[in-house]
């Protein structure tokens, strides 16, 4: 029998998978950030832009789908974070809108801003998109300043009832996340990972004799800070205290080394994480050491999806507060207290059976775009 708790976990698994796919698709942003660094001529910049320009719609669509799935399955998180920390999410959205505008108008004849300005928009998206998204995800572990009063909505006295259930406790409305050093660490790890993915993708898709050696060097240059930031964050995560939700009392209690315990309690997730890390290291190492290798993107992409998926899973499974409150720990959000109704989740689960067809369509579109000149 499918229980309510199973549905909550099922949708956290799906939302986490979308988040992992989004990080992989950030190779578009990673390549964008290299337009002026590696594109020393107009021709080289055009190679980078044309190559990634075939895939930017998939990244944008996955971002929107990720947000929509979060809204439908865990609406309290959506209303709390998107309604309170709106400057962070608006910054991400603006960077992606500028990207869409740049791809659409940079080659239009007679555009007022000129191609170089639109290319600067792409570079802005390449830097801001991955970094700020990584910092925002960092708050899943480091926490944010908010208070939730679920009793307000259902108060018996209509005069005391309120449609406002969440309150953000910082005037910075999300930008305070950038004051937490470990959010910077994760943000920079995602940024440099995106650049590695971008370089690997370009290596796989171009035969330009002048650009290929620079791309291979760039993989190594970006892989070093990525590994340093990633390892530092993982060590921090394994030693971090977390909040565990107790269903019987509907309260949160602090637990030492919570995320280490999650890995130990979820061996399949641990295996996913380890396999993912090995795939990433293999793809980077093979590309850096073998001058003829052009397929590193596939190993690193699979590894990225597995590793990021595992990290997002341990953020919410095992009764973990996936969105800890710094100002009111008992207002923290977990799967049990922030999800949609059982009826909604059951209906959405039926719809989710169409996901294989959606993935097949994405694969078809990917292949079609590859053939497009």
BELDA-V490395 format. One record per run of one state. SS is the DSSP state (hx for helix, st for strand, lp for the rest). FROM is the first residue (numbers start at 1). TO is the last residue. If there is no record, write none. Layout:
BEGIN
{{SS	FROM	TO} {SS	FROM	TO}}
END
This chain:
BEGIN
{{lp	1	3} {hx	4	25} {lp	26	26} {hx	27	32} {lp	33	34} {hx	35	38} {lp	39	41} {hx	42	52} {lp	53	55} {hx	56	73} {lp	74	74} {hx	75	84} {lp	85	85} {hx	86	105} {lp	106	114} {hx	115	142} {lp	143	143} {st	144	144} {lp	145	145} {st	146	148} {lp	149	149} {hx	150	152} {lp	153	165} {st	166	168} {lp	169	174} {hx	175	179} {lp	180	180} {hx	181	205} {lp	206	208} {hx	209	238} {lp	239	241} {st	242	246} {lp	247	250} {st	251	255} {lp	256	257} {hx	258	265} {lp	266	266} {hx	267	289} {lp	290	295} {hx	296	316} {lp	317	319} {st	320	320} {lp	321	322} {st	323	323} {lp	324	324} {st	325	325} {lp	326	328} {hx	329	331} {lp	332	332} {st	333	333} {lp	334	334} {hx	335	338} {lp	339	341} {hx	342	352} {lp	353	354} {hx	355	371} {lp	372	373}}
END
